[in-house]
């Protein structure tokens, strides 16, 4: 529509310029009016286009943030399970580390605790949506600067820190696994297991498994950040809040 108006008034300008029935000053006034109309039409066209583009961008932001909310909720559910796993692990590794090599093992209790040597639980965050939006350069379209800062910090700083703390725990876990496998050899009996765990190195490695407070601190901090981001998104889109 704007293009048609511009074409129409441009044609009228040429008509005024070529017309012989009016003087130069009249033509100048008519020309200036037509120029003003063209400039106004172009400005309005640009404004409408910008508004439409902005609405389109914010529709994508809305879709991204609501999807991100579900991703973080899923991650927080995972963290809940991870924390429960590690609390249980701490108790059982503390039990293993406290065993007296001169005492007979309680078969059921010892085997239940020893079975944790093959158990692990770690966060597998949902990163695809965030990474895709970031790589497309669209993060800057999130107009709430405080929320954007929280999201970037959550994904670029807090998640890697939580993973690093798990890496420390996993390194100790693998060391204990490797030690027991080496000590047991072909003998996987209760007696052989108990002897391996209650050896000086076995007890030291088992004790090491319960000395990772950063794992809790960072995962709980990650969970708290996630809840704050979800609350901010709910305030932005109250119709989608639960």
N, CA and C of each residue as an Amber inpcrd file, in Angstrom:
protein
   726
   0.8300000  -1.1990000   0.0000000   0.0000000   0.0000000   0.0000000
   0.8690000   1.2560000   0.0000000   1.8970000   1.2900000   0.8540000
   2.7960000   2.4450000   0.9170000   3.5410000   2.5970000  -0.4030000
   3.9420000   1.5010000  -1.0000000   4.6470000   1.5570000  -2.2830000
   3.7710000   2.1810000  -3.3560000   2.4850000   1.8540000  -3.3280000
   1.5540000   2.4290000  -4.3160000   1.4060000   3.9390000  -4.1100000
   1.3290000   4.3560000  -2.8370000   1.2070000   5.7920000  -2.5430000
   2.4480000   6.5440000  -2.9900000   3.6220000   5.9580000  -2.7330000
   4.8720000   6.6020000  -3.1240000   4.9340000   6.7460000  -4.6460000
   4.5680000   5.6720000  -5.3390000   4.5800000   5.7140000  -6.8030000
   3.6100000   6.7650000  -7.3230000   2.4420000   6.8270000  -6.6920000
   1.4210000   7.7920000  -7.1240000   1.8990000   9.2320000  -6.9700000
   2.4930000   9.5330000  -5.7880000   2.9260000  10.9110000  -5.5290000
   4.1940000  11.2580000  -6.2890000   5.0120000  10.2800000  -6.5870000
   6.1890000  10.5340000  -7.4240000   5.7460000  10.9050000  -8.8360000
   4.7270000  10.2040000  -9.3140000   4.1830000  10.5060000 -10.6420000
   3.5810000  11.9070000 -10.6600000   2.9210000  12.2670000  -9.5460000
   2.3200000  13.6120000  -9.4780000   3.4030000  14.6920000  -9.4810000
   4.5460000  14.3960000  -8.8160000   5.6510000  15.3600000  -8.8080000
   6.1340000  15.6490000 -10.2250000   6.2890000  14.5730000 -11.0000000
   6.7340000  14.7710000 -12.3710000   5.6830000  15.5490000 -13.1790000
   4.4400000  15.2930000 -12.8640000   3.3830000  16.0350000 -13.5600000
   3.4390000  17.5140000 -13.2440000   3.6850000  17.8230000 -11.9650000
   3.7860000  19.2380000 -11.5650000   4.9840000  19.8950000 -12.2360000
   6.1010000  19.1540000 -12.2470000   7.3400000  19.7080000 -12.8020000
   7.1980000  20.0120000 -14.2960000   6.4730000  19.1510000 -15.0060000
   6.3400000  19.3210000 -16.4530000   5.2080000  20.2730000 -16.8300000
   4.2750000  20.5280000 -15.8910000   3.1210000  21.3590000 -16.2050000
   3.5130000  22.7900000 -16.5280000   2.8030000  23.3780000 -17.4370000
   3.1300000  24.7530000 -17.8600000   2.1000000  25.7570000 -17.3740000
   1.0290000  25.2970000 -16.7140000  -0.0550000  26.2060000 -16.3500000
   0.2090000  26.9690000 -15.0540000   1.2320000  26.5920000 -14.2790000
   1.5260000  27.2500000 -13.0100000   2.9360000  27.8010000 -13.0020000
   3.1270000  28.8430000 -12.1580000   4.4360000  29.4690000 -12.0400000
   5.3790000  28.6410000 -11.1920000   6.6280000  29.0880000 -11.1390000
   7.6750000  28.3590000 -10.4420000   7.4040000  28.2250000  -8.9580000
   6.8660000  29.2720000  -8.3200000   6.6430000  29.2160000  -6.8600000
   5.4860000  28.2740000  -6.5290000   4.4880000  28.2820000  -7.3550000
   3.3840000  27.3470000  -7.1370000   3.8670000  25.8990000  -7.3030000
   4.6740000  25.6980000  -8.3400000   5.2280000  24.3530000  -8.5440000
   6.0820000  23.9110000  -7.3550000   6.8660000  24.8820000  -6.8260000
   7.7470000  24.5530000  -5.6920000   6.9290000  24.1190000  -4.4880000
   5.8230000  24.8720000  -4.2220000   4.9720000  24.5150000  -3.0840000
   4.3650000  23.1310000  -3.2770000   3.8800000  22.8730000  -4.4910000
   3.2690000  21.5760000  -4.7780000   4.2930000  20.4350000  -4.6780000
   5.5110000  20.7340000  -5.1680000   6.5810000  19.7280000  -5.0920000
   6.9230000  19.4060000  -3.6360000   7.0570000  20.4500000  -2.8130000
   7.3830000  20.2390000  -1.3930000   6.2970000  19.4340000  -0.6960000
   5.0400000  19.6970000  -1.0430000   3.9370000  18.9360000  -0.4520000
   4.0280000  17.4650000  -0.8340000   4.3000000  17.2130000  -2.1120000
   4.4080000  15.8210000  -2.5770000   5.6010000  15.1130000  -1.9150000
   6.7230000  15.8630000  -1.7650000   7.9080000  15.2840000  -1.0910000
   7.5760000  14.9360000   0.3480000   6.8660000  15.8570000   1.0200000
   6.4780000  15.6010000   2.4150000   5.6070000  14.3470000   2.5140000
   4.6580000  14.2370000   1.5750000   3.7710000  13.0660000   1.5930000
   4.5720000  11.7760000   1.3810000   5.5460000  11.8250000   0.4480000
   6.3650000  10.6400000   0.1810000   7.1900000  10.2680000   1.4110000
   7.8420000  11.2800000   2.0080000   8.6610000  11.0250000   3.2110000
   7.7950000  10.4630000   4.3330000   6.6070000  11.0210000   4.5050000
   5.6960000  10.5430000   5.5470000   5.2880000   9.0890000   5.2770000
   4.9800000   8.8000000   4.0100000   4.5640000   7.4350000   3.6490000
   5.6980000   6.4380000   3.8980000   6.9240000   6.8440000   3.5330000
   8.0820000   5.9670000   3.7690000   8.2810000   5.7400000   5.2690000
   8.1850000   6.8250000   6.0610000   8.3820000   6.7230000   7.5120000
   7.3460000   5.8050000   8.1440000   6.0930000   5.9870000   7.7360000
   5.0210000   5.1290000   8.2730000   5.2510000   3.6840000   7.8880000
   5.6810000   3.4640000   6.6350000   5.9420000   2.1020000   6.1670000
   7.0530000   1.4590000   6.9970000   8.1370000   2.2220000   7.2210000
   9.2530000   1.7030000   8.0280000   8.7970000   1.4090000   9.4450000
   7.9920000   2.3060000  10.0150000   7.5100000   2.1290000  11.3870000
   6.6560000   0.8690000  11.5100000   5.7350000   0.6860000  10.5550000
   4.8900000  -0.5230000  10.5920000   5.7260000  -1.7870000  10.4270000
   6.7210000  -1.7000000   9.5370000   7.5880000  -2.8580000   9.3350000
   8.3780000  -3.1740000  10.6040000   8.8960000  -2.1130000  11.2480000
   9.6590000  -2.3060000  12.4900000   8.7970000  -2.8970000  13.5830000
   7.5490000  -2.4030000  13.6820000   6.6290000  -2.9270000  14.6890000
   6.3330000  -4.4000000  14.4410000   6.1110000  -4.7490000  13.1840000
   5.8240000  -6.1420000  12.8430000   7.0270000  -7.0300000  13.1330000
   8.2220000  -6.5120000  12.8000000   9.4490000  -7.2710000  13.0630000
   9.6590000  -7.4570000  14.5690000   9.3920000  -6.3980000  15.3170000
   9.5470000  -6.4700000  16.7760000   8.5740000  -7.4850000  17.3750000
   7.3270000  -7.4660000  16.9150000   6.3410000  -8.4400000  17.4060000
   6.7940000  -9.8610000  17.0880000   7.3310000 -10.0440000  15.8810000
   7.8120000 -11.3730000  15.4760000   8.9700000 -11.8240000  16.3700000
   9.9050000 -10.9010000  16.6470000  11.0400000 -11.2150000  17.5210000
  10.5630000 -11.5960000  18.9080000   9.6000000 -10.8110000  19.4400000
   9.1340000 -11.0630000  20.8070000   8.2890000 -12.3340000  20.8930000
   7.6420000 -12.7130000  19.7940000   6.9480000 -14.0110000  19.7690000
   7.9660000 -15.1480000  19.9010000   9.1050000 -14.9950000  19.2280000
  10.1610000 -15.9970000  19.3230000  10.7740000 -16.0120000  20.7240000
  10.9330000 -14.8300000  21.3160000  11.4560000 -14.7410000  22.6870000
  10.5080000 -15.4340000  23.6580000   9.2220000 -15.1880000  23.4880000
   8.2240000 -15.8280000  24.3520000   8.3120000 -17.3570000  24.2440000
   8.3680000 -17.8390000  23.0020000   8.4680000 -19.2820000  22.7920000
   9.7510000 -19.8330000  23.4200000  10.8500000 -19.1000000  23.2530000
  12.1280000 -19.5260000  23.8240000  12.0560000 -19.5740000  25.3500000
  11.5640000 -18.5140000  25.9770000  11.5560000 -18.4500000  27.4360000
  10.6130000 -19.4780000  28.0520000   9.4590000 -19.6810000  27.4340000
   8.5320000 -20.6900000  27.9660000   9.1120000 -22.0970000  27.8020000
   9.8110000 -22.3240000  26.6920000  10.4810000 -23.6090000  26.5180000
  11.6200000 -23.7730000  27.5030000  12.3640000 -22.6830000  27.7260000
  13.4750000 -22.7080000  28.6770000  12.9740000 -23.0150000  30.0810000
  11.8180000 -22.4850000  30.4130000  11.2160000 -22.7630000  31.7240000
  11.0410000 -24.2680000  31.9180000  10.5270000 -24.9540000  30.9200000
  10.3390000 -26.4100000  31.0260000  11.6900000 -27.1310000  31.1020000
  12.6920000 -26.6240000  30.3670000  14.0250000 -27.2270000  30.4290000
  14.5880000 -27.1310000  31.8450000  14.4480000 -25.9610000  32.4530000
  15.0020000 -25.7500000  33.7970000  14.2250000 -26.5590000  34.8260000
  12.9100000 -26.6570000  34.6520000  12.1250000 -27.5010000  35.5550000
  12.6030000 -28.9490000  35.4980000  12.8860000 -29.4220000  34.2850000
  13.3980000 -30.7840000  34.1190000  14.7620000 -30.9390000  34.7840000
  15.6440000 -29.9320000  34.5940000  16.9630000 -29.9740000  35.2260000
  16.8370000 -29.9860000  36.7480000  15.9210000 -29.1810000  37.2770000
  15.7420000 -29.1160000  38.7320000  15.2320000 -30.4410000  39.2900000
  14.3770000 -31.1090000  38.5310000  13.9210000 -32.4410000  38.9570000
  15.1020000 -33.4110000  39.0080000  15.9730000 -33.3010000  37.9960000
  17.1790000 -34.1360000  37.9970000  18.0410000 -33.8580000  39.2150000
  18.2290000 -32.5770000  39.5160000  19.0760000 -32.1880000  40.6470000
  18.5230000 -32.7390000  41.9420000  17.2000000 -32.7340000  42.0800000
  16.5690000 -33.2870000  43.2810000  16.9840000 -34.7500000  43.4650000
  16.9580000 -35.5050000  42.3700000  17.3700000 -36.9090000  42.4350000
  18.8560000 -37.0630000  42.7090000  19.6650000 -36.1670000  42.1300000
  21.1190000 -36.2100000  42.3350000  21.4600000 -35.9560000  43.7980000
  20.8230000 -34.9650000  44.4020000  21.0870000 -34.6460000  45.8080000
  20.6790000 -35.8040000  46.7140000  19.5240000 -36.4010000  46.4300000
  19.0670000 -37.5470000  47.2300000  20.0550000 -38.7090000  47.0890000
  20.5260000 -38.9420000  45.8720000  21.5000000 -40.0140000  45.6350000
  22.7670000 -39.7910000  46.4460000  23.2870000 -38.5620000  46.4280000
  24.5490000 -38.2950000  47.1090000  24.4120000 -38.3120000  48.6340000
  23.2680000 -37.8930000  49.1420000  23.0560000 -37.9960000  50.5910000
  23.0840000 -39.4650000  51.0160000  22.4190000 -40.3200000  50.2310000
  22.4230000 -41.7550000  50.5290000  23.8290000 -42.3250000  50.3610000
  24.5480000 -41.8670000  49.3260000  25.9090000 -42.3470000  49.0840000
  26.8280000 -41.9790000  50.2390000  26.7030000 -40.7490000  50.7270000
  27.5540000 -40.3140000  51.8390000  27.3940000 -41.2410000  53.0460000
  26.1540000 -41.5860000  53.3440000  25.8940000 -42.4600000  54.4930000
  26.5380000 -43.8280000  54.2920000  26.4110000 -44.3590000  53.0990000
  26.9170000 -45.7140000  52.8580000  28.4390000 -45.7460000  52.7280000
  29.0180000 -44.7020000  52.1210000  30.4840000 -44.6640000  52.0630000
  31.0700000 -44.4240000  53.4590000  30.3870000 -43.6250000  54.2660000
  30.8360000 -43.4290000  55.6480000  30.7730000 -44.7460000  56.4140000
  29.7290000 -45.5250000  56.1410000  29.6050000 -46.8530000  56.7660000
  30.7700000 -47.7480000  56.3450000  31.0950000 -47.7650000  55.0400000
  32.1990000 -48.6000000  54.5560000  33.5310000 -48.1680000  55.1670000
  33.7380000 -46.8540000  55.2560000  34.9990000 -46.3390000  55.7900000
  35.1690000 -46.6400000  57.2800000  34.0550000 -46.8580000  57.9730000
  34.1170000 -47.0830000  59.4290000  34.2630000 -48.5590000  59.7990000
  34.2890000 -49.4500000  58.8320000  34.3550000 -50.8830000  59.1450000
  35.7060000 -51.2440000  59.7560000  35.6300000 -52.1170000  60.7310000
  36.8240000 -52.6300000  61.4190000  37.2840000 -53.9090000  60.7090000
  38.5280000 -53.9300000  60.2300000  38.9910000 -55.1280000  59.5020000
  39.0040000 -56.3900000  60.3580000  38.9970000 -56.2170000  61.6840000
  39.0180000 -57.3890000  62.5560000  37.6450000 -57.9470000  62.8550000
  36.5810000 -57.2480000  62.4290000  35.2150000 -57.7000000  62.6930000
  34.6530000 -58.4480000  61.4800000  33.6970000 -59.3270000  61.7670000
  33.0010000 -60.0190000  60.6790000  31.9860000 -59.0650000  60.0620000
  31.8870000 -59.0320000  58.7400000  30.9300000 -58.1130000  58.0890000
  29.4900000 -58.5700000  58.2370000  28.6020000 -57.5850000  58.3020000
  27.1630000 -57.8580000  58.2120000  26.8670000 -58.0180000  56.7180000
  26.6130000 -59.2190000  56.2840000  26.5240000 -59.5240000  54.8580000
  25.5740000 -58.5880000  54.1070000  24.3200000 -58.5190000  54.5530000
  23.3180000 -57.7430000  53.8150000  23.6520000 -56.2530000  53.8160000
  24.0160000 -55.7310000  54.9630000  24.2920000 -54.2950000  55.0720000
  25.5510000 -53.9280000  54.2930000  26.5770000 -54.7650000  54.4140000
  27.8260000 -54.4760000  53.7030000  27.6220000 -54.5590000  52.1890000
  26.9470000 -55.6090000  51.7310000  26.7380000 -55.7680000  50.2930000
  25.9010000 -54.6320000  49.7060000  24.9080000 -54.1590000  50.4870000
  24.0830000 -53.0430000  50.0130000  24.9300000 -51.7830000  49.8460000
  25.8150000 -51.5350000  50.8040000  26.6780000 -50.3530000  50.7250000
  27.7320000 -50.5230000  49.6360000  28.3060000 -51.6990000  49.5450000
  29.3540000 -51.9710000  48.5640000  28.8060000 -51.8570000  47.1330000
  27.5490000 -52.1840000  46.9790000  26.9300000 -52.1030000  45.6540000
  26.9470000 -50.7060000  45.0660000  27.1220000 -49.6890000  45.9130000
  27.1790000 -48.3070000  45.4260000  28.4240000 -48.0330000  44.5950000
  29.4200000 -48.8920000  44.6930000  30.6350000 -48.6600000  43.9140000
  30.3500000 -48.6230000  42.4170000  29.2500000 -49.2240000  42.0110000
  28.8890000 -49.2250000  40.5860000  27.7730000 -48.2210000  40.2740000
  27.3990000 -47.4080000  41.2620000  26.2840000 -46.4670000  41.0730000
  26.8000000 -45.0370000  40.9000000  26.1000000 -44.2900000  40.0710000
  26.4650000 -42.9040000  39.8050000  25.2110000 -42.1280000  39.4270000
  25.2450000 -40.8380000  39.6050000  24.1180000 -39.9910000  39.2160000
  24.6530000 -38.5890000  38.9670000  24.4190000 -38.0630000  37.7840000
  24.9550000 -36.7490000  37.4460000  23.9770000 -36.0020000  36.5500000
  24.1330000 -34.6910000  36.5200000  23.2180000 -33.8320000  35.7730000
  23.5140000 -33.8840000  34.2800000  22.4650000 -34.1170000  33.5080000
  22.5420000 -33.9950000  32.0450000  21.5810000 -32.8500000  31.6720000
  22.0730000 -31.6180000  31.7120000  21.1770000 -30.4760000  31.5000000
  20.6440000 -30.4080000  30.0760000  19.4580000 -29.8500000  29.9470000
  18.8790000 -29.6250000  28.6160000  19.4460000 -28.3190000  28.0700000
  20.3900000 -28.4360000  27.1590000  21.1190000 -27.2690000  26.6620000
  20.7480000 -26.8670000  25.2430000  20.0900000 -27.7490000  24.4930000
  19.8940000 -27.5200000  23.0530000  19.1500000 -26.2200000  22.7680000
  18.0840000 -25.9450000  23.5350000  17.2770000 -24.7450000  23.2620000
  18.1070000 -23.4810000  23.5100000  18.8000000 -23.4630000  24.6580000
  19.6260000 -22.2930000  24.9830000  20.7390000 -22.1130000  23.9550000
  21.4560000 -23.1960000  23.6420000  22.5730000 -23.1000000  22.7120000
  22.0980000 -22.6840000  21.3190000  20.9430000 -23.1860000  20.9080000
  20.4100000 -22.8170000  19.5980000  20.0460000 -21.3480000  19.5230000
  19.3960000 -20.8350000  20.5680000  18.9950000 -19.4250000  20.5940000
  20.2310000 -18.5330000  20.6620000  21.2260000 -18.9710000  21.4270000
  22.4640000 -18.1930000  21.5480000  23.2040000 -18.1530000  20.2220000
  23.3610000 -19.3060000  19.5800000  24.1280000 -19.3660000  18.3290000
  23.4500000 -18.5940000  17.2010000  22.1410000 -18.4200000  17.2850000
  21.4180000 -17.6530000  16.2610000  21.5050000 -16.1470000  16.5020000
  22.1240000 -15.7590000  17.6250000  22.2630000 -14.3380000  17.9460000
  20.9960000 -13.6930000  18.4720000  20.0320000 -14.5050000  18.9160000
  18.7330000 -13.9650000  19.3130000  18.6100000 -13.6760000  20.8070000
  19.6350000 -14.0250000  21.5860000  19.5520000 -13.7470000  23.0230000
  19.3760000 -12.2520000  23.2930000  19.9510000 -11.4210000  22.4200000
  19.8530000  -9.9690000  22.6180000  18.4150000  -9.4750000  22.4670000
  17.5270000 -10.3020000  21.9220000  16.1230000  -9.8990000  21.7880000
  15.3440000 -10.0370000  23.0890000  15.9550000 -10.6750000  24.1060000
  15.3190000 -10.7290000  25.4340000  15.4700000  -9.3410000  26.0490000
  14.3760000  -8.6240000  26.1980000  14.4300000  -7.2180000  26.5630000
  14.6080000  -6.9850000  28.0570000  14.3420000  -8.0080000  28.8720000
  14.5610000  -7.8840000  30.3130000  16.0300000  -8.1920000  30.5900000
  16.8290000  -7.1360000  30.7820000  18.2760000  -7.3090000  30.9350000
  18.6360000  -8.1380000  32.1660000  17.9050000  -7.9450000  33.2530000
  18.1960000  -8.6880000  34.4860000  17.9460000 -10.1830000  34.2780000
  16.8540000 -10.5040000  33.6070000  16.5400000 -11.9070000  33.3280000
  17.5830000 -12.5050000  32.3930000  17.9560000 -11.7650000  31.3590000
  18.9590000 -12.2550000  30.4130000  20.2780000 -12.5430000  31.1190000
  20.6630000 -11.6580000  32.0340000  21.9100000 -11.8630000  32.7840000
  21.8410000 -13.1330000  33.6250000  20.6910000 -13.3680000  34.2520000
  20.5250000 -14.5950000  35.0530000  20.6270000 -15.8430000  34.1860000
  19.9890000 -15.8000000  33.0200000  19.9940000 -16.9640000  32.1230000
  21.4090000 -17.2710000  31.6410000  22.1180000 -16.2360000  31.1950000
  23.4790000 -16.4390000  30.6950000  24.3870000 -16.9610000  31.8060000
  24.2800000 -16.3750000  32.9920000  25.0970000 -16.8290000  34.1230000
  24.7840000 -18.2790000  34.4830000  23.5010000 -18.6220000  34.4380000
  23.0590000 -19.9840000  34.7800000  23.6980000 -21.0100000  33.8480000
  23.6510000 -20.7270000  32.5360000  24.1250000 -21.7000000  31.5590000
  25.6380000 -21.6370000  31.3030000  26.2040000 -20.4460000  31.3890000
  27.6260000 -20.3040000  31.0560000  28.5390000 -20.4550000  32.2700000
  28.0020000 -20.2810000  33.4680000  28.8510000 -20.2960000  34.6630000
  28.4220000 -21.3610000  35.6700000  27.1620000 -21.3430000  36.0600000
  26.7240000 -22.2180000  37.1590000  26.6690000 -23.6930000  36.7640000
  26.1570000 -23.9910000  35.5820000  26.1130000 -25.4000000  35.1540000
  27.5170000 -25.9860000  35.0060000  28.4680000 -25.2860000  34.3440000
  29.8300000 -25.8250000  34.3000000  30.4550000 -26.0120000  35.6870000
  30.1980000 -25.0750000  36.6200000  30.7540000 -25.2120000  37.9710000
  30.1940000 -26.4570000  38.6690000  28.8960000 -26.7030000  38.4980000
  28.3000000 -27.8980000  39.0970000  28.9210000 -29.1540000  38.4880000
  29.1720000 -29.1100000  37.1900000  29.7780000 -30.2760000  36.5300000
  31.2100000 -30.4960000  37.0190000  31.9530000 -29.4110000  37.2420000
  33.3260000 -29.5390000  37.7470000  33.3320000 -30.1940000  39.1240000
  32.3730000 -29.8100000  39.9690000  32.3260000 -30.4120000  41.3070000
  31.9980000 -31.8970000  41.2090000  31.1220000 -32.2680000  40.2730000
  30.8420000 -33.6850000  40.0700000  32.0790000 -34.4050000  39.5320000
  32.8580000 -33.7480000  38.6730000  34.0840000 -34.3520000  38.1500000
  35.0310000 -34.7430000  39.2750000  35.1190000 -33.8720000  40.3140000
  35.9690000 -34.1860000  41.4540000  35.4850000 -35.4350000  42.1770000
  34.1620000 -35.4980000  42.3920000  33.5810000 -36.6800000  43.0420000
  33.7950000 -37.9160000  42.1810000  33.5810000 -37.7860000  40.8770000
  33.6990000 -38.9270000  39.9780000  35.1360000 -39.4370000  39.9160000
  36.0890000 -38.5280000  40.0020000  37.4950000 -38.9360000  40.0020000
  37.7940000 -39.8120000  41.2200000  37.2750000 -39.4030000  42.3880000
  37.4630000 -40.2010000  43.6000000  36.7260000 -41.5360000  43.4850000
  35.5500000 -41.4890000  42.8910000  34.7460000 -42.6980000  42.7070000
  35.4820000 -43.7040000  41.8240000  36.0530000 -43.2230000  40.7380000
  36.7780000 -44.1030000  39.8140000  38.0370000 -44.6740000  40.4730000
  38.6690000 -43.8630000  41.3220000  39.8660000 -44.3520000  42.0260000
  39.5080000 -45.5010000  42.9580000  38.3880000 -45.3710000  43.6600000
  37.9500000 -46.4420000  44.5630000  37.5720000 -47.6950000  43.7660000
  36.8750000 -47.5050000  42.6660000  36.5200000 -48.6410000  41.8040000
  37.7670000 -49.3700000  41.3000000  38.7360000 -48.5910000  40.8090000
  39.9570000 -49.1900000  40.2570000  40.7170000 -49.9430000  41.3460000
  40.7660000 -49.3720000  42.5400000  41.4880000 -50.0290000  43.6430000
  40.8420000 -51.3630000  44.0110000  39.5110000 -51.3740000  44.1580000
  38.8470000 -52.6200000  44.5600000  38.9660000 -53.6840000  43.4660000
  38.8670000 -53.2670000  42.1920000  39.0140000 -54.2340000  41.1040000
  40.4120000 -54.8450000  41.1030000  41.4000000 -54.0110000  41.3510000
  42.7790000 -54.5100000  41.3970000  42.9800000 -55.4580000  42.5790000
  42.4130000 -55.1040000  43.7370000  42.5940000 -55.9240000  44.9420000
  41.8500000 -57.2580000  44.8350000  40.6640000 -57.2210000  44.2340000
  39.8590000 -58.4380000  44.1680000  40.4050000 -59.4470000  43.1680000
  40.8600000 -58.9720000  42.0410000  41.3080000 -59.9020000  40.9970000
  40.1550000 -60.7930000  40.5710000  40.3390000 -62.0960000  40.6910000
  39.2970000 -63.0520000  40.3220000  38.3920000 -63.4120000  41.5030000
  38.7570000 -62.9920000  42.6970000  38.0060000 -63.3380000  43.9090000
  37.0420000 -62.2110000  44.2750000  35.7480000 -62.4070000  43.9780000
  34.7410000 -61.3750000  44.2710000  33.8690000 -61.7920000  45.4530000
  34.4370000 -62.5330000  46.3520000  33.6780000 -63.0140000  47.5130000
  33.4680000 -61.8980000  48.5240000  32.5590000 -62.1220000  49.4570000
  32.3050000 -61.1620000  50.5280000  33.5800000 -60.8990000  51.3110000
  34.3240000 -61.9520000  51.6190000  35.5530000 -61.8110000  52.3990000
  36.5690000 -60.9400000  51.6660000  36.7180000 -61.1710000  50.3500000
  37.6770000 -60.3930000  49.5640000  37.2470000 -58.9300000  49.4610000
  35.9810000 -58.7060000  49.2810000  35.4790000 -57.3290000  49.2110000
  35.7250000 -56.5950000  50.5340000  35.3960000 -57.2690000  51.6160000
  35.5320000 -56.6580000  52.9380000  36.9990000 -56.3450000  53.2280000
  37.8720000 -57.2560000  52.8540000  39.3030000 -57.0430000  53.0830000
  39.8110000 -55.8470000  52.2800000  39.3390000 -55.7230000  51.0490000
  39.7710000 -54.6020000  50.2020000  39.3090000 -53.2690000  50.7780000
  38.0450000 -53.1960000  51.1700000  37.4930000 -51.9410000  51.6760000
  38.1060000 -51.5590000  53.0260000  38.3950000 -52.5440000  53.8790000
  38.9040000 -52.2290000  55.2240000  40.4270000 -52.1370000  55.2730000
  41.0780000 -52.2850000  54.1220000  42.5220000 -52.0470000  54.0710000
  42.7690000 -50.5490000  54.2680000  43.9520000 -50.1260000  54.6830000
  44.2180000 -48.6910000  54.9030000  43.8690000 -47.8210000  53.6860000
  44.2700000 -48.2610000  52.4840000  43.9590000 -47.4620000  51.2800000
  42.4730000 -47.5030000  50.9710000  41.8500000 -48.6700000  51.1610000
  40.4130000 -48.7780000  50.9060000  39.6130000 -47.8450000  51.8060000
  39.9860000 -47.8090000  53.0980000  39.2810000 -46.9300000  54.0290000
  39.5170000 -45.4590000  53.6690000  40.7510000 -45.1510000  53.2640000
  41.0750000 -43.7670000  52.9010000  40.2760000 -43.3240000  51.6750000
  40.1780000 -44.2000000  50.6730000  39.4180000 -43.8640000  49.4660000
  37.9210000 -43.7660000  49.7580000  37.4040000 -44.6170000  50.6410000
  35.9800000 -44.5570000  51.0040000  35.6720000 -43.2780000  51.7730000
  36.5790000 -42.8840000  52.6630000  36.3970000 -41.6280000  53.4210000
  36.3830000 -40.4250000  52.4800000  37.2200000 -40.5090000  51.4480000
  37.3110000 -39.4010000  50.4950000  35.9860000 -39.1710000  49.7710000
  35.1940000 -40.2060000  49.6490000  33.9230000 -40.0990000  48.9300000
  32.8960000 -39.2170000  49.6410000  33.0980000 -38.9320000  50.9200000
  32.1120000 -38.1280000  51.6660000  32.6590000 -36.7420000  51.9890000
  33.6160000 -36.2620000  51.2140000  34.2240000 -34.9520000  51.4900000
  34.0600000 -34.0080000  50.3000000  32.8430000 -33.9160000  49.7640000
  32.5920000 -33.0570000  48.5970000  31.4290000 -32.0870000  48.8630000
  31.5970000 -31.1680000  49.8440000  30.5060000 -30.2060000  50.1280000
  30.1930000 -29.3010000  48.9490000  31.1980000 -29.0320000  48.0750000
  30.9420000 -28.1710000  46.9180000  29.9210000 -28.7780000  45.9780000
  29.8710000 -30.1060000  45.9290000  28.9050000 -30.7630000  45.0500000
  27.4860000 -30.3680000  45.4570000  27.2170000 -30.3750000  46.7700000
  25.8970000 -29.9730000  47.2580000  25.6740000 -28.4770000  47.0560000
  26.6760000 -27.7060000  47.4340000  26.5520000 -26.2430000  47.3580000
  26.2390000 -25.7790000  45.9440000  26.9630000 -26.3290000  44.9740000
  26.7990000 -25.8630000  43.5980000  25.5080000 -26.3720000  42.9610000
  25.1360000 -27.6080000  43.2590000  23.8860000 -28.1290000  42.7010000
  22.6750000 -27.4420000  43.3360000  22.7410000 -27.1930000  44.6380000
  21.6390000 -26.4780000  45.2880000  21.5570000 -25.0390000  44.7810000
  22.7300000 -24.4090000  44.5620000  22.7450000 -23.0530000  44.0050000
  22.1710000 -23.0200000  42.6030000  22.4860000 -24.0310000  41.8220000
  21.9650000 -24.1440000  40.4560000  20.4440000 -24.2860000  40.4860000
  19.9650000 -25.0900000  41.3950000  18.5180000 -25.2950000  41.5380000
  17.8230000 -23.9980000  41.9570000  18.4310000 -23.2670000  42.8740000
  17.8610000 -21.9900000  43.3240000  17.8120000 -20.9780000  42.1810000
  18.8940000 -20.8830000  41.4230000  18.9220000 -19.9790000  40.2670000
  17.8160000 -20.3330000  39.2810000  17.6580000 -21.6360000  39.0290000
  16.6200000 -22.0860000  38.1050000  15.2350000 -21.6510000  38.5440000
  14.9690000 -21.7600000  39.8410000  13.6600000 -21.3540000  40.3630000
  13.4480000 -19.8530000  40.2050000  14.5050000 -19.0790000  40.3810000
  14.3940000 -17.6170000  40.2210000  14.0980000 -17.2620000  38.7570000
  14.7590000 -17.9390000  37.8400000  14.5180000 -17.6900000  36.4100000
  13.0810000 -18.0560000  36.0520000  12.6060000 -19.1820000  36.5540000
  11.2250000 -19.6090000  36.2940000  10.2410000 -18.5750000  36.8350000
  10.5030000 -18.0580000  38.0530000   9.6170000 -17.0450000  38.6400000
   9.5890000 -15.7830000  37.7830000  10.7400000 -15.3850000  37.2480000
  10.8030000 -14.1960000  36.3850000  10.0210000 -14.4200000  35.0890000
  10.1480000 -15.6000000  34.5180000   9.4130000 -15.9100000  33.2850000
   7.9110000 -15.9250000  33.5640000   7.5070000 -16.4640000  34.7040000
   6.0880000 -16.4760000  35.0660000   5.5470000 -15.0600000  35.2310000
   6.3830000 -14.1460000  35.7460000   5.9400000 -12.7530000  35.8780000
   5.7890000 -12.0930000  34.5120000   6.6360000 -12.4830000  33.5660000
   6.5400000 -11.9280000  32.2080000   5.3110000 -12.4470000  31.4810000
   4.9780000 -13.7320000  31.7070000   3.8770000 -14.3750000  31.0000000
   2.9420000 -15.0380000  32.0300000   2.2060000 -14.2190000  32.7780000
   1.3530000 -14.7750000  33.8480000   0.3040000 -15.7470000  33.3500000
  -0.0680000 -15.6250000  32.0730000  -1.0610000 -16.5640000  31.5290000
  -0.5120000 -17.9690000  31.3980000   0.8320000 -18.0940000  31.4610000
   1.4630000 -19.4020000  31.3440000   2.0140000 -19.9080000  32.6870000
   1.8050000 -19.1230000  33.7460000   2.3320000 -19.5040000  35.0610000
   1.5400000 -20.6630000  35.6220000   2.2560000 -21.4950000  36.3940000
   1.5900000 -22.6290000  37.0300000   1.8580000 -22.5980000  38.5230000
